[in-house]
Amino acid sequence: MGYCFFTEHQSIKLNDQVAGEGFGAIDANRFRVNNLFTSAAALKAFAVTSGRIMVQSASGVTNTLNLVLKPDSQPSDLGLPKIDYIIYKGIDETSIMNIATKIIKPTSEKNTDLTSKIQADRTTFNQLTGGTDVTVDASEALGYIQPANIVLADTIDSIFYNQDITLVSVKEQDYLGDFNISGKIGIMIVFEKIGFQLKFEHVLQIDTILTHTLPANPTAAQTFRHKHDKEEVLAFMDSAAFYGALCQTGFSVYNGSSFEFKDNTELDYLYDNIIKKHLSKNKLYLDIRNEYYDSFNYYENYSDTIKWSLDATNTLVDVNYYRANGWPLLMINDDPANPNDVEFTSGNTDKLIKLAFPQGDNLQPTVYLKKALIKPNAPETDTYKKFSSTNLNDTNNFTYMHESLSCIKNNAGNIISNYYQIHYIKRADSAEENNSLMGKSLRRRRSVLDNLFPIFNVNLPFAASATPVSNIKIFEQVNFVDKEHINQTQFVTNIGLATDANYKAFVSYPVIYALNEPNDNAVIPLITSQFFNNKPFLENFDKIIVQDRLKISTHTSRNIPRPFFRFEVPAETLIEDNKLKNFDFTNINIISITNAQYTTLQTLKDTHFGASNPYKIYLSIANTNYLDVDSQNFSINVFVLTGLRENTVNNTVEAYEYITNIEFLASDRLYN
């Protein structure tokens, strides 16, 4: 899948950013999540990658659209979080539609790739149906809604996942329209993030600024809620860092008449002509997450202080990860135009970063670097690179990383903007461990199901359907499973919510399987989708995804037969060490509950955590009763709700768990 720069980059057209236009914190309450530019001449907008398109009128600006691209696939080999949407700010409405009628411009008036595709689709439709109407309303092809009818709190998903709306598809480099040169133009890159949904209020603004204000004389609960709300910033990426990451694989740029692909042998060209347009051209983003994909000290079980070395020595110094403004994204500056802000020392010519993390209640952490850099001549092939670490108990109890991070540099030796995501993970406790908790830490993970599914925060994006349908929404790389003492595996996991007429199923499976023959088939082909066949989700999952390997069996214990699901693996799929060539089914977890049970859990959540509780509530298990004591493969358990809640007595936020009386049968070993 290729990528290109979103517009024309020539200096005679696209101006360099000035103050007030760049991505980043404005103060402790405001964060700009897009990049804005001005133009000196007419600028074309290009599809950064292939995907589907929606347009809406920009707020407060006449005759101007904001355009939303939903990518079909993701950048390969960069290990970035999933890019959910790319928003173009400030498109000239006349380059796409008639201002008065909202009819798509015919190619005789405006011949862009976007308008020509829409007209071609209409021609095909007329040929199939015998129709004669050649006009296309923007609401049909581009999901356009009259501004007076827009509900700002509605999600963008409501358009892109609506079966009654067929949005036009484009491919990389397609000419979409022209930017409005009379005002600001820009780009906003949005990651998928559990608990955050992109809404019309984010998309319609030319300049999108997250604003979360802490009241005067706040309570402890209000202070934590302010911190929680600011986690929204983790759903956005600086376009300087995005294109900086792409520099290592290359991307296409428009030369005024056609596109040229520039790879990492032309790094200086890409920096001087693309990255340098941004104020953050020499800024590296460190996004350090905990095992739940929140910022690393979200639960306040550590200190906010990490240690680093930016001077090419082994002497690490303290730095507040959240810095003065309290946003959960650490930026390292290396812009020579602002020497007082440069944080690398002159002796650190290789731009190496050494890190150490506070231990808190995480005495044996697992640390992963989620790759956003392909090193020349030494490509990484794994999605995640695992750090080795040493627990050096100095006076502050920090865990030190043996490896150093490295950075891409420009021809002057300064770093090129980039993004690194690091997972600082608290592993599961084994049965004999009883480590104490700190801060607002959730219950210790002993079972592989503990704190795995945030069951009320994985929302289905689909519009309601009049016909029976089963749905599945997948969130990629959002949790961690530790089965070290069960089958010697640890992995970052995708999770999903599936629904049908009678059940809800929560699915977890590794991002990439630990196979002894890694290949392109080392992933389950399960994506966000709908099945319009009136069948239960698990039946569709069995037939379409795992090819008739999910079977119903019966386990009888104490003269009581109990049905359960199991994966049946044909012998021909085995290889010499008894590992599967394709899917490792032992690491797939599926919890299926009835809609009535889910409603009961929802009521219990509202009662014990609060109906308007903004914090993630996870499903865990307790009261395990083994039916097969020797193997511990079959057990009766009850569900537990775990998460944060506000204590209204002392106005604080606390970790809490509620043990339900809802039982379920588990047909696998659950405990380390």
N, C-alpha and C positions, 0 to 999 in steps of 0.2 A: 504494500500500500504506500503510494507516494504522497508527499506533502509539498506545498508551495507557500511562498509568502503571500499574505492576504491582499496585497495591492501592489501598485507600481512603486518602486523604491527610489527611483532617480532623485537626486538632490534638487533638481529643478522642479520637482513635483511635491514630494513628501518632505516636510520640514522635520528637523530634529525636535524632540520634545523640549519643552521649557517647564519651569516650576509650575506645579498645579495640574500637570497632565499625566504624571507617572503613577504606576501601580505602587501601593504601599500605604503604611500607616500615616495618617494626618495628625492624629493625637490619640489619647487613650480611649476615645469614644468613637472615632471614625477611621475607616480604612477604605481607600479607593481600590476597587477590584478589577478595574479595566485600565487599559492604556489609551490615552487620547493623543491625537495629532492634529496639525493643521496642514493644509495643502496650498501650494503656490499655483497649481494648475489642476485641470480636471484629472481625476484619478479613477481607474477601474477597480472594481472589487472582484476578486477571484475566489473560487471554491478552494479552501485550504486543503481539503481532501474530499472524497466522495461521500455522499450522504443525502438527506432530505432537507427541504427548505421550507421555512415559514417566514412571513413578514408581518409586521405590525407598525402602526404609526408611532413615531417617537413622541414622547411627552414634551410639551412646551416648545416644540419647533414645528413650524409649518412646512408642509410638502416634503416631509422627511420620514424615512422608514428606518427601523432597525430590523435586521435580517438574522434569522437563527438557523444555523446548520447543525444537524444531528449526524455525527460521523457514523459511517457504516462499520468501520473497524478502527483499530488503534495503531499507533506507531510501533513498528516492530523493533525489538532489540533495545528499547530505551527503558523499559520497566517503569514508565510513568503510571500514576493512578489512571483509572479509566476516564477518558475525556467524554463527558456527557453531551456538552453543547459548546459551540463556538458562535459568539454573537458579534455581528458587524454593526457598528454604531454610525448613523448619519448617512444613509443611502438616499440619494435623490429619488423621490417618488416617481418623477416623470420618466426615469430610466427603466421603470418596470410596469407602471400602470397609469391609466388616466386618472387625474386627480379628482375629477368630479364624479365619474361613474364607477371608479374602482375596477374597470375592465382592463385585463392584461393587454399591454400594447401589442398590436400585430407586428410581425417582423418587418412589414413595410415602413413602420414608424420607428421601431427600435429593435434592431436585430442583435440581441445578445444570445448567448448559449441558453440562458434561463428562459427567455421569452420564446425562443425557437423550439425548445423542448416542450413547453406548455402547448404551443400551437400544434406541434407534431402529435402530441398525445390526444388533442381534441380531434385532429384529422383521423387518427386511428379509431377513436371512439365513434365518430360519425360513420366510418366505413363499416364498423361492426353492427351498428344499430340502425343505420339508414337515416341518421340525423343530418340536419343541414345547418344548425346554428354554429357559427365559427367563433363567436365571442366566448371568452372565458372570464368569469368573475374571479377576482383575487381570493374570495372566500373559498372557492372550489379547489384551486390548484395550490394556494399558498397559505390556507388557513387564516386568512385575514378576517379580523373582527372590527366592526365599527367602534371607534374609541368609546362612544357612549355606552356600549354594551359590554365592555371589558370589566371583569371583576379582578382587581389588582391582586387579590389573595389567591386566585386560581393558579394552578400549576401549568407550566408549559407542557408537561407530560399529557395533560388533558387534550391537547391538539395532536401531538405526535403518536399517541397510543389510542386514537379514536378510529375505529374501523369504518366510520361513516365519512372520514376525511381522507382523501388520497392526495398526499403531498407529492410535489414533483421531486424527482431524484436528479442529482447532478453528479458529475465526476470531478476529480482533481483538475484544477486549472480552468474550469469552466468560467466564462465571463458572466457574472451575475447581474451587474448593473454598475452605476456610477455613484461615487461618493458626492455628497453635497459640499462643494468647496467653500460655501459661504459661512460655514460654522465648523465646529469640532467634528472629527471623525475618530473612529477607534475600533478596538477589538477587545473582547472579553472571553476568556477560556475558563470553562467550568468543569470541574471534576464531579464524578458521582460520589456522593457521601451519604451514608445512612443517617437519617435524622434531618437532612437538609433537602428541600425541594425547591428548585428554581421556579420562581413565580413571575407573573406578568410585571409586578412592581419592580423586579430586578432588570427585566428585559427592556422595558419601555423607556427607561432613562438613558439619556446620552452619556451622562457621567454617573455610574452606579457606585454609590458610597454606602457601605454597611455602617449603620449608626446604632450603637447600643450605649445608652447613657446611664451612668450610675447615679442614683439619687443622692441628695445631700444627706449626711449622717446615716449611711446605709447600715442595715443589720448585716450579720454574718451571712444570712441566707441571701440577701440582696447582692452582696459582694460576690458570692459564688455564682449566683444566677448570671451576673454580668460577665464573669469569666466563662461560664458555659455558653452564653450567647455569642461570645467572640470566637468560639470554635468554628463558626460559620466560615471564617476566612480560609479554612483548610479546604474549602470547596472551590477555590479559585487559584489560578496560576498566572504569573507574570508572563506576557508574551515574549519578553526578552529572554527569560529562562527557557521557555518552550523552544524558541528557535535556537537558543544557545545549545540546548540538548540535542536538537536535530543537526547541529553542525557536524557532529561526529559521524552521522550516517549520510548527511547531505540532504538538500531539498532544492526545489526549483524556484527560480526567480524570473520575472518578466523583464526582458531587455528593451521593451518599447515596441517590439513587433512579434516576438515569440518567447517561449519559455526556454531557459537553459538550466540544466541540472548542474549544481555545484556540490562536489563531494568534499571530504575533509582534506583533500590536497589543496583546496582553495579556501582554506579557513580564513585567511586574511581578508579575502574578498567578502565573505559572508559577514565577518565582524564589521568591516569598514562600511558596508553598504546596508546592512540590515540591523544587526544588534546595536550598533552605535547610534541608531536613531533614538534609542531608549535612554532615559535618564539612568536606568538601572543596568546599564550595559556591562558594568564590572561588579555585579552583585551576585553572590552565591546564596541560595536559599537552603537552609537546613530544616527539614521538617521531621522532627523526632516524635514518633508515635508510641503509645503503649500497646499492649496486646489486644485492646479493644478498638484500636484505630483512632483513639482520641490523642490529643497532645500528651507528651510523656508524663507530665505531672498533673494531669486533669484531676485525678483522684487524691492529690495532695499527700501521697504516700512517700514522696521524695522531697527534697528541697528544690527550689526553682533554679539552683546553681548547678551548672555543669562545668567541666574543666576543658580547656583546649590549649594547644600550642600552635601558634601561627608564626613562630620564629625559627623553625627548623631545629629546635632543641627538644630535649626530653623533659623540660620544665614546663608543666602545665599550670595555667592560671585560671582563676575563677571568672565565669561570665554568667550573667543572669539570662537564662534561655528566653524569657519573656520580655527582656529589656524594659526600658522605662515606661513604654506605652502599654505593656501587658498583652500584646497580641501573640498568639501561639505559633509564631513562625520566625525563626532566627535568621537574620541576614548578615552576611559577612561582606564588608565593603572593600573594594580595591581600585577605586577610581582616582587616578593620578591628578585629575582636575580639582579634586578636593582632598589635598594631602592630609588634612587633619582627620579625615574619615578613613584613611587607609589603615587596615588592621593587620595585613601581612607585613612583616619586617623586610627590609631590603635584602637581608641575607637569605631569605626563604625563596630563592629563585624558582624552585620546583613547585611552589604554592602547595605545600603539604599541610594537612590538618590532622593533628593528633587529638583524640577525644577521650574523655573519661566521664562516667555517669554516676550520680549518687546512688548508693545501694538502697537506702530506705529499708523496706521489707522485701526486697528482691535480691536475695543473697547469692543466687546462682542463675543469673539472667542468661537469656539467649538474645543475641544481637544480630540483626540482619541489615545489610544495606540493600535497599531496593534500587536497583541500578538505574541511573539516568545518564550514564556515560559509557561509551564503548571506547576503550583505549586502542589507539592505532597499534597494529602488529601484535596485539594481545587481547583479542576479543573474548568477552565473557559470554558463555552460552547459557548460564543459569539465570532464571528470573531473579533469584535472590542470591546474594553473596553473604555467606555466614562469616561474621567476625569471630576470631578467637579473642579471649579476654582473660585478664588476670585480676583476681580480687585482691587488690593491695589495700590492706587495712591501715591507711594513714589516719590522721586525726579526724578526718571527715568521712571515712568509709566510702571510697569511690571504687568503681570498677573501670579498669583501664583497658583500652583496646590496643592489641598488639599492632594491627595494621593502621596505616594512615590513609586518609582520603587524598586523592589528587584532583587537580583542576585542569581544565583546558585553558590555554593562554593565548593571547593575541601576539602579534609580532613585536609589541613593546614589552611583553612579559607580564602583562596584567591579566587577571582571570577574565574569562568570558562568562557572562551570566549563565547560570545553570541551576538545577534543582536536584537535591538529593533527599530521598526519604529513608529514614532509619527507623527500624522497629526495635524498641527496647522492651523485651518481653519477659514477663514473669511466668515461669514455667509452672506446670502442675506439681503439686506435692505428692510424693509417694505415700503409701498407707502409714508408714512409720514416722513421717514428718509431721510436725505440729508447729510450724513457724507462725509467729505473731504477726498481726496486721497493723498497719499504720495509716494515719490520715483517714480518708474515706474509702479505703480499699474494699472491694467487694469480697465475698467469701472466697477462701482458698479453693482453687480448682483441684479437686481430687478425681472427679469423674470427667471423662472426655466430653460429656454433655453440659457440664457446669459452665454457666455464663457464655454459652455458645451462640444462642439465638436471641437477639433483642426483639422479641416476638411482636411488640406493638409499634415498632419503628421501621419494619420492613414493609413498606406500603406498595400495593399494586398500582401501577400507573394507568391501567386500562380503564376506559370509559365503560359504563354499565352496558351490558349486552342483553338484547331482548331474547336471544336464543341461548340454550344451554352451552356453556363453554367452560373449559378448564384453563387456568392461567398459571404461569410461572414467571416470577421476577427474580433475576439473579443479581446479586451484589458481589463484585469481584474483589478478592484479596482483602477481606475486612475483619478477619479474626485469625486465631492461631490455635492449633490443636497439638497437644503434647501427649504422645502415646509411647514415650521412651521405654517405659517399663512394661508395656503390653506387646508391642511388635517392633520396637526400636525405631520408631518414626516420629518426626516432628515436622509440621508443615503449616504454611499459610493456607488459609481455606477460603473458598467462595461459599457463600450461603444464599439460600433462596427461599422464597415463600411461594407455595403453590396452593391453589384453591380450586374446588369444583363444587358441585351442588350440595355435597354432604360433608366434605372434609377440608381441613387445612393441613398441609404437609410442610414441614421445615426440613430443608435439605442442606447438607454440608458435604463438601468434597474438596480434595486438594487442588490447588491451582495447577501444579504440575506434579505428576506422580514420580516417586523415587524408583524408577525402573532401572534394570540393569542394561536395557537396550533403549535409551532415550530416543524418541523420534517425534515427528509432528503429530502422531496420534496419541501422545501421552496426556491428553486432556479429554474430559468428557464433553461431548458436543451438546451441552445443555446451555441454552441462551434464553433471555427474556422472550416469551412467546405465548401465543394463544392457540388452543386446539378446539376447533369448531366441530367436534364429532360426538358430543354428548356422552363422552366416556370419562370415568374418573381419572384424575391426574396420574395416579400411580400406574394405571393401565397404559396410558400414553407414554409415560416414562419408560415402562418395560418394553413396549413394542418399538418405540421410535429411537430411544436413547441407548438402551443397553441390550437391545436385540434379544428379547425373550429370555433374560437371565434372572429376572426377579420372580421368585416363586413363593407361593403360600404353602407353608408347612404347619404341622401341629406338634407341639411339645406337651407331653403328658407327664405330670409330676403330681404325686399324692392323689393319683386317680382322677386328676382334673386335666382335660385336654384344653390347650390354649393355642389358638392360631397365631402365626407370626410370619413375617417376610424373611426370605433369605435369598442371597445371590447364588445361583447355580452356574458354575463355570465349566464349560466343556473341556474335556481332557486335551484337545488339540491346541488350546490356547496356552497351555503350560509350557515352560521351558525348564532347562536342567535344574535350576535352583528353586523350582516351584513358584516363581514369580510370573505374573501375567505379562504377556507381550504388550498388551494395551492398557487395560484398566485394572487398577488395584482396588477391587471392590471392598476389601476389608476396611478401607478408610473412608467409605461413604457412610454418612449418618443420615437417617431419615426418621423423623418423628411425625407420626400421623395422628391427628386428633379430630374428633367430630366438631362440627360448627357449634354444637351446644356446649361442648367442653371449652372451646375457645371463648364463647360468650361468658361462661362462668369465670374463666381466668381474667377476662377483661373486667368483670364486676369486682373480683377480688383485688385487682390492681387499683381500680378507682377507690375502693374502700380503704386499702392499707397504704397506698402510695399517693393518692390524690388524683382526682379525675383530670385535672389540668397540669399534672406533673410533666415538666418538659424533659426529664432525664430518661435515659434508656433503661428499660426493665428487661432483665434477662431471665430465661428459663434455666433452671438447674434441677437437680434431683436429690432425694433424701430417702431415708427409711428403706434402704435396700434389703430385700429378703431373697436370698439365693435359693433357687429351685434345684440347682445342680451344684452342690457345694464344692465338689472336686474341681470342676472346670471354671466355675463362676461365669458361665456363658449365658445362663438364663436367670432372670431375676424379676421380681415385682418391685416397683419403685413408685414413689409419689413425686409430683412436680412441686418445685419450689420457685417462687418469684424472688429475684434478687435485683437490687438497684439502689438508687439514691432517692431520698424523699426529704421534704422539708419538715423539720420538727417545729411545729407552730408554737410550742410552749416556750422554747428558748430562742426561736428565730435562727436556727442553724440548719444546715443540710447534713444528713447523716446516711451512712450505708445501712440497709435494712434487708431482711429476708422474711418471707412468709411461706410457711410450709402448708401446702394445700392437702386435701384428701383425695385428689384425682390420681388414680393408680394407672400404671401402664406396664406392659411386659417388655423387657429388653432382651434381645436375642444375641447379645454380644458382650464380651468382657468390657466393663465400663471404667474400671478403676486402675490407676497406676500402682 
